[in-house]
Amino acid sequence: MLRGVFALLFAAALAVAGGVYNDYRHFINTPLSPLDKTTTLQIALGTPLPGILHELETHGIHPGPPLYWRVLTRRMHVQGKLHAGEYSLEPGMTPRGLLNMMAKNKVIQHQFTIVDGWTFEQLRDALTENDELRHTLAGEDDEDIMRALGSPDTPPEGWFLPETYNFVRGMSDMDILRRSHEAMQRELKRVWASRDENLPLDTPYQALILASIVEKETARADERARIAGVFVHRLELGMKLQTDPTVIYGMGSHYDGNLRRKDLETDTPFNTYTRTGLPPTPIALPGVPALVAVAHPARTDALYFVARGDGTHEFSKTLRAHDRAVDKYQLHHK
C-alpha cells in the first residue's frame, strides 16, 4: 500500500517536473510580450537581475517567472556578467536573446559628427545641444578644457579631428573632445612625417594652421592641393596670403556676413592682408584631406584664385589676370 502511494507521488512529481521543464523551455524560446515595437531599455550600473526584470515591467513587458530567469542565466553562464547600458529591444526578442545581448554588451551606439571646417566654438555648441551626451563643460573655459586634455597653454582651435565618433549613453562631452583631440594629434603627426621636402613650414603646428585655411577656402577635393599650392608658393616668395577667411575669423562676432574694404585694411593678428606669414593659430578644425593637401601641395606657378560662384575657383599666375577674373566672376555679378 505504502509502496503504491510512493509510486503515485513519484509519478506526480515527474509530471510536475515535466510540466515545469516544458514551461521553462517555452519561456526561453518565446518572444518577450507584449513587444510589438522597438523599445529602449536603460539599465543602470550595478542593477541586479531582479532590477532588470523590474525595468522590463516598467516598459509594459511581462518578463515571466524570476526563477526561470535565474536558471537561464546559470545555464548560459552569464550570471554577474550582464552589462549596464542602453539596449534596443526588437519585436521577437526572447529572454535568451536579451541575456545574450547584455552579456556581450551590445549597447546602443550613438554618433556625434564633428564637421570639417567647424570652429571650436561651434564644436562646443554642438556638444551642448546633444541630448545623449553627459554634459560636463558648463562653466569651463577653453583654457580649462585644454589643460584637462593634457595640452595646457595651447589654443584649442584646430586641435580636434572632424569625423564621426560612436559613443554610448553615459559618455560625456569631454570624452568626445578627448578622443577627437588624440585623433588630431595622431593624424597631424602621421601627415607631417610624410610631407614633401622643402615646404616653407617649420613645424606641424604651422601645417595645422595652413590646413585650416585651405579647409575654409574650399570643400572641393579636386582643388585642395592646388589651393594649398598657391599658399605655399606665396609663403616661398614672402607674399602676404591675403585670404578672406582669416580676416573673418579675426573679426569674431563683429562679422555680419559682409566683408568690406575697411575690414581688409583693419589690422588684427589674423588679417593676412596686413600681415605677412601665417596667422597665430588655426582658424577652424581641418579634416584629414586638408592636412594631406598641405603636406603634399600641388606645385603651381599660380599666385591668385577667385571663386567662380559655382563652388570652383579660377586660378591666375598674374595680378592682371586675377583682376580680370575678379571682374568676371564677382564684380560683374554684384
C-alpha positions as CSV (number, residue, x, y, z in Angstrom):
1,M,0.0,0.0,0.0
2,L,2.7,2.5,1.1
3,R,4.8,1.5,-1.9
4,G,1.9,2.3,-4.2
5,V,1.5,5.7,-2.6
6,F,5.2,6.5,-3.2
7,A,4.8,5.4,-6.7
8,L,1.9,7.7,-7.3
9,L,3.7,10.6,-5.6
10,F,6.8,9.9,-7.7
11,A,4.8,9.8,-10.8
12,A,3.0,13.1,-9.9
13,A,6.4,14.7,-9.1
14,L,7.7,13.6,-12.5
15,A,4.6,15.0,-14.2
16,V,5.0,18.3,-12.4
17,A,8.7,18.4,-13.2
18,G,8.0,17.6,-16.8
19,G,5.4,20.3,-16.9
20,V,7.7,22.9,-15.3
21,Y,10.5,21.9,-17.7
22,N,8.2,22.2,-20.7
23,D,7.0,25.6,-19.4
24,Y,10.7,26.7,-18.9
25,R,11.5,25.6,-22.5
26,H,8.5,27.5,-23.7
27,F,9.6,30.5,-21.7
28,I,13.2,30.7,-23.0
29,N,12.1,30.4,-26.7
30,T,9.1,32.6,-26.6
31,P,9.4,36.3,-27.6
32,L,9.0,38.9,-24.8
33,S,5.5,40.1,-24.6
34,P,4.0,42.4,-25.4
35,L,6.8,43.8,-27.5
36,D,5.3,44.9,-30.8
37,K,7.7,47.8,-31.4
38,T,11.3,48.7,-30.8
39,T,11.8,49.7,-27.1
40,T,14.8,51.2,-25.4
41,L,15.8,49.6,-22.1
42,Q,18.1,51.6,-19.9
43,I,20.0,49.6,-17.2
44,A,21.9,51.5,-14.6
45,L,25.3,50.4,-13.3
46,G,25.0,47.7,-10.6
47,T,21.5,46.7,-11.4
48,P,20.9,43.1,-10.3
49,L,18.7,40.6,-12.2
50,P,15.5,41.4,-10.2
51,G,16.1,45.1,-11.1
52,I,16.4,44.2,-14.8
53,L,13.1,42.4,-14.6
54,H,11.6,45.4,-12.9
55,E,12.8,47.6,-15.7
56,L,11.1,45.3,-18.2
57,E,7.9,45.6,-16.2
58,T,8.1,49.4,-16.2
59,H,8.1,49.2,-20.0
60,G,4.9,47.1,-20.0
61,I,6.8,43.9,-20.8
62,H,5.8,40.8,-18.8
63,P,9.2,39.1,-18.0
64,G,7.8,35.9,-16.6
65,P,8.9,33.8,-13.6
66,P,12.1,35.2,-11.9
67,L,13.1,31.6,-11.2
68,Y,13.2,30.9,-14.9
69,W,15.5,33.9,-15.4
70,R,17.9,32.8,-12.7
71,V,18.0,29.3,-14.1
72,L,18.6,30.7,-17.6
73,T,21.5,33.0,-16.5
74,R,23.2,30.0,-14.9
75,R,22.7,27.7,-17.9
76,M,24.1,30.5,-20.1
77,H,26.9,31.2,-17.7
78,V,26.2,34.9,-17.7
79,Q,25.3,35.5,-14.0
80,G,27.3,38.5,-12.9
81,K,28.2,39.3,-16.5
82,L,25.3,41.4,-17.6
83,H,26.4,44.9,-18.5
84,A,24.7,48.2,-17.7
85,G,23.8,50.4,-20.6
86,E,21.1,51.3,-23.1
87,Y,19.7,48.4,-25.1
88,S,17.4,48.2,-28.1
89,L,14.7,45.6,-27.7
90,E,13.3,44.4,-31.0
91,P,10.0,42.6,-31.6
92,G,10.6,38.9,-31.5
93,M,13.4,39.1,-28.9
94,T,13.4,36.1,-26.5
95,P,14.7,36.0,-22.9
96,R,17.8,34.2,-24.2
97,G,18.4,36.8,-26.8
98,L,18.1,39.6,-24.2
99,L,20.6,38.0,-21.8
100,N,23.0,37.2,-24.7
101,M,22.9,40.9,-25.8
102,M,23.5,42.2,-22.3
103,A,26.3,39.7,-21.7
104,K,28.1,40.8,-24.9
105,N,27.5,44.4,-24.1
106,K,25.7,45.2,-27.3
107,V,24.5,48.6,-26.2
108,I,23.0,51.2,-28.4
109,Q,25.7,53.2,-30.3
110,H,25.0,56.9,-30.8
111,Q,27.0,59.1,-33.1
112,F,28.4,62.6,-32.9
113,T,29.9,64.2,-36.0
114,I,32.4,66.9,-36.0
115,V,32.1,68.7,-39.3
116,D,35.1,69.7,-41.3
117,G,35.6,73.5,-41.0
118,W,33.8,74.0,-37.7
119,T,35.4,76.4,-35.3
120,F,36.0,75.2,-31.7
121,E,33.1,77.4,-30.6
122,Q,30.8,75.6,-33.0
123,L,32.0,72.3,-31.7
124,R,31.3,73.3,-28.1
125,D,27.8,74.5,-29.1
126,A,27.1,71.2,-30.9
127,L,28.2,69.2,-27.8
128,T,25.9,71.3,-25.6
129,E,22.9,70.6,-27.9
130,N,23.5,66.8,-28.0
131,D,21.0,65.1,-25.6
132,E,22.6,61.7,-25.5
133,L,25.9,63.0,-24.1
134,R,26.5,63.8,-20.4
135,H,27.3,67.5,-20.1
136,T,30.3,68.5,-18.0
137,L,31.7,71.6,-19.8
138,A,29.4,74.2,-18.3
139,G,31.5,76.9,-16.6
140,E,34.7,75.5,-18.1
141,D,36.7,77.9,-20.3
142,D,38.8,76.9,-23.2
143,E,42.0,77.0,-21.2
144,D,40.5,74.7,-18.6
145,I,39.5,72.2,-21.3
146,M,42.9,72.1,-22.9
147,R,44.6,71.7,-19.5
148,A,42.3,68.8,-18.8
149,L,43.3,67.3,-22.2
150,G,47.0,67.5,-21.3
151,S,47.7,70.4,-23.6
152,P,48.0,73.4,-21.3
153,D,48.8,76.8,-22.8
154,T,47.5,75.6,-26.2
155,P,44.8,77.4,-28.0
156,P,42.0,74.9,-28.8
157,E,41.3,76.0,-32.4
158,G,42.2,73.3,-34.9
159,W,43.1,70.6,-32.5
160,F,40.0,68.3,-32.8
161,L,39.7,66.0,-35.8
162,P,36.5,66.2,-37.8
163,E,34.9,62.8,-38.2
164,T,32.0,60.7,-36.8
165,Y,32.5,59.3,-33.3
166,N,30.5,56.5,-31.8
167,F,29.5,56.7,-28.2
168,V,27.2,55.1,-25.7
169,R,24.7,56.9,-23.4
170,G,26.5,58.0,-20.3
171,M,29.7,59.1,-22.0
172,S,30.4,62.8,-21.7
173,D,31.2,65.7,-23.9
174,M,34.7,65.6,-22.6
175,D,35.1,62.0,-23.8
176,I,34.3,63.2,-27.3
177,L,36.8,66.1,-27.0
178,R,39.5,63.8,-25.7
179,R,39.0,61.2,-28.5
180,S,39.0,63.9,-31.2
181,H,42.0,65.7,-29.7
182,E,44.0,62.5,-29.6
183,A,42.9,61.6,-33.2
184,M,44.1,65.0,-34.5
185,Q,47.4,64.6,-32.8
186,R,47.9,61.2,-34.4
187,E,46.8,62.4,-37.8
188,L,48.9,65.5,-37.8
189,K,52.0,63.5,-36.7
190,R,51.4,61.0,-39.4
191,V,50.8,63.5,-42.2
192,W,53.8,65.7,-41.1
193,A,56.1,62.7,-41.2
194,S,55.2,62.0,-44.8
195,R,55.3,65.7,-46.0
196,D,57.0,66.8,-49.2
197,E,60.5,68.1,-48.8
198,N,61.4,71.8,-48.8
199,L,57.9,73.1,-47.7
200,P,58.1,76.6,-46.2
201,L,56.7,75.2,-42.9
202,D,58.8,74.7,-39.9
203,T,56.5,72.8,-37.5
204,P,53.5,70.5,-37.6
205,Y,51.5,73.4,-36.0
206,Q,52.2,75.6,-39.0
207,A,50.9,72.8,-41.2
208,L,47.7,72.7,-39.0
209,I,47.3,76.4,-39.4
210,L,47.6,76.4,-43.1
211,A,45.3,73.3,-43.4
212,S,42.6,75.2,-41.5
213,I,42.9,78.0,-44.1
214,V,42.6,75.5,-47.0
215,E,39.6,73.9,-45.3
216,K,37.8,77.2,-45.2
217,E,38.7,78.2,-48.7
218,T,37.3,75.1,-50.5
219,A,35.2,72.0,-49.9
220,R,36.2,70.5,-53.2
221,A,38.5,67.5,-53.1
222,D,39.9,68.3,-56.6
223,E,41.0,71.8,-55.5
224,R,42.5,71.4,-52.1
225,A,46.0,70.6,-53.2
226,R,46.0,73.3,-55.8
227,I,44.9,76.0,-53.3
228,A,47.4,74.7,-50.8
229,G,50.0,75.1,-53.6
230,V,49.1,78.7,-54.1
231,F,49.5,79.5,-50.4
232,V,52.8,77.6,-50.3
233,H,54.0,79.5,-53.4
234,R,53.2,82.8,-51.7
235,L,55.0,81.8,-48.5
236,E,58.0,80.9,-50.5
237,L,58.0,84.3,-52.1
238,G,57.3,86.2,-48.9
239,M,54.0,87.4,-50.2
240,K,51.0,88.0,-47.9
241,L,48.5,85.2,-48.0
242,Q,45.6,87.7,-48.5
243,T,42.8,85.2,-47.6
244,D,39.4,86.3,-46.5
245,P,38.6,83.5,-44.0
246,T,41.5,84.6,-41.7
247,V,40.1,88.2,-41.7
248,I,36.6,86.9,-40.9
249,Y,37.9,84.8,-38.1
250,G,39.8,87.7,-36.6
251,M,36.7,89.9,-36.7
252,G,34.9,87.4,-34.4
253,S,31.3,88.5,-33.5
254,H,31.8,91.8,-35.5
255,Y,31.5,89.9,-38.7
256,D,27.9,90.4,-40.0
257,G,28.2,88.3,-43.2
258,N,29.7,91.1,-45.3
259,L,33.4,91.6,-45.7
260,R,34.2,95.3,-46.6
261,R,37.3,97.0,-47.7
262,K,37.8,98.6,-44.3
263,D,37.8,95.2,-42.8
264,L,40.6,94.1,-45.1
265,E,42.5,97.2,-44.1
266,T,41.9,96.9,-40.3
267,D,44.9,95.2,-38.8
268,T,44.4,92.2,-36.5
269,P,46.7,89.2,-35.8
270,F,44.6,87.3,-38.3
271,N,44.5,89.8,-41.1
272,T,46.6,88.3,-43.8
273,Y,46.1,91.4,-46.0
274,T,48.0,93.5,-43.5
275,R,50.5,90.9,-42.1
276,T,52.9,88.5,-43.8
277,G,53.0,84.9,-43.0
278,L,50.6,82.6,-41.2
279,P,48.1,83.7,-38.6
280,P,49.0,82.9,-35.0
281,T,46.5,79.9,-34.7
282,P,44.3,77.8,-36.9
283,I,41.0,79.4,-37.9
284,A,38.9,76.2,-37.9
285,L,39.1,72.4,-37.5
286,P,40.7,71.0,-40.7
287,G,39.9,67.5,-41.9
288,V,42.4,64.9,-42.9
289,P,42.1,65.8,-46.7
290,A,43.1,69.4,-45.9
291,L,46.1,68.2,-43.8
292,V,47.2,66.0,-46.7
293,A,46.8,68.8,-49.2
294,V,49.1,71.0,-47.2
295,A,51.7,68.2,-46.7
296,H,51.6,67.4,-50.5
297,P,50.6,70.6,-52.2
298,A,50.3,70.8,-56.0
299,R,53.3,72.5,-57.5
300,T,51.9,75.6,-59.3
301,D,53.0,79.0,-60.6
302,A,49.6,80.4,-59.8
303,L,49.5,83.1,-57.1
304,Y,45.9,84.0,-57.1
305,F,42.4,82.4,-57.1
306,V,38.9,83.7,-57.1
307,A,35.6,81.9,-56.5
308,R,33.6,81.4,-59.7
309,G,30.3,81.2,-57.8
310,D,29.7,77.5,-58.5
311,G,31.9,76.1,-55.9
312,T,35.1,76.1,-58.1
313,H,37.9,78.7,-58.4
314,E,39.7,80.4,-61.2
315,F,43.5,80.3,-60.7
316,S,45.8,83.0,-62.1
317,K,49.5,83.5,-62.4
318,T,49.5,87.3,-62.6
319,L,47.7,90.1,-60.8
320,R,46.4,91.4,-64.2
321,A,44.8,88.0,-65.0
322,H,43.4,87.8,-61.4
323,D,41.8,91.2,-61.7
324,R,40.1,90.1,-64.9
325,A,38.8,87.0,-63.2
326,V,37.5,89.0,-60.2
327,D,35.7,91.3,-62.6
328,K,34.3,88.4,-64.5
329,Y,33.2,86.2,-61.6
330,Q,32.5,88.7,-58.8
331,L,32.2,92.3,-59.7
332,H,30.2,91.6,-62.8
333,H,27.6,89.7,-60.8
334,K,27.2,92.2,-58.0
